[in-house]
């Protein structure tokens, strides 16, 4: 009984390390989202950190459009980054988890 418990605890520690390594790796995964035919571009990491923002100078005279495009581009980028983040972290967690009945539902 204690051997199984110690094995599970070791497996959980390995899983924590895999998840931490995945989080660190996701800092290097970037994606770009653009709107308005490329007039606004956002580069973001899979951990949802904005790395770059580019605005075509033609938009600088239209404050309202610029604001709308910025919100749209950033929200789209965050949504895509979140999907990648959740998928990668769930895979890392599931891979390392011990086989505990009932936990499968948490990683779908």
N, C-alpha and C positions, 0 to 999 in steps of 0.2 A: 504494500500500500504506500509506504513512504518513498519507495523507489519510484513508483509511478508519479507521485506528487513532486519529487525532486526533478524527475525528467520533464514534467510539465512546466515547472518553474524555470528550468533551463531553456526550454523551448520558448517560453514567454519572453525571457531576456533576449534571446536571439531575435525574436520578432520585433521587440522594441528597437534593437540595433538596426535591423533591416528598414524599419519605418523611418528612423532618424537618417539613415544613409539615403533613403529615397527622397526625403524632404530636402536634403542637401543637394542631391542631384537635380531636383526640380528647380532649384535656383538657377541652373545653367540651361534649362529648357526654355526657349523663348518662342513666342508666336507674335505675328503681326496682324493687326486688324485695321482695315481701311474702310472709309465710308465716302460717299459723294465722289465716286470715281477717283479715289485716291487723294482728294483734297485734304483729308485728315487721316493720319496714320498713327497708330499706337503700337508700341512694342512692349510686351509684358512677359514676365516669367510665369511658369506654371505654378509658382507660389504666390501669384497675384501682386507682384511688384512692378509698377510701371517703370520701364527703363528708358523709353524715348517717346517723344511726342512731336510729330511733324505737322505743320499747318501750311498749306499753300498760301502765299501772300495775297492772292486774290480774295481770300476770305476775310482778311484783316479789316476790310471796309464794311463788312456786314456782321456786326456783333451778334445779332440774334441767330443767324444761321450758324456762325462759328460755335456759339454755345450749344446749340442743338446737336451739331455734328460731333462736338467733343463728348457730350454726354452719351450719344449713341455709340461712338467708337469705343469709349472706355467701358461702357456696360457690356457691349458685345465681347470685348477682349476679356473682361473679367469672367463672363459666363463660360467662354471656351477654356480659359485657364483653370477654372474651377472643375470643369468636367475632366480635364486631363489629371489634375491634382487628385481628385477623389478616386478616379479609376486606378491610378498608379499606387496610391496609398492603400487602397483596399486590396489590390493584388499583393503588395508586400506583406500586409497584415495576414491575409488569408494563407499565403504560402508558408508562413512560419508558425501559424497557430497549431497547437496540439488538437487532436481530434476529440473535441468535447461535444457531445450530442446537444443539438439545439442552437449552436453558434453559427451554423451555416447561413441562417437567415440574415445575419448582421452584415454579410459581405456580398450581397447580391445587388 
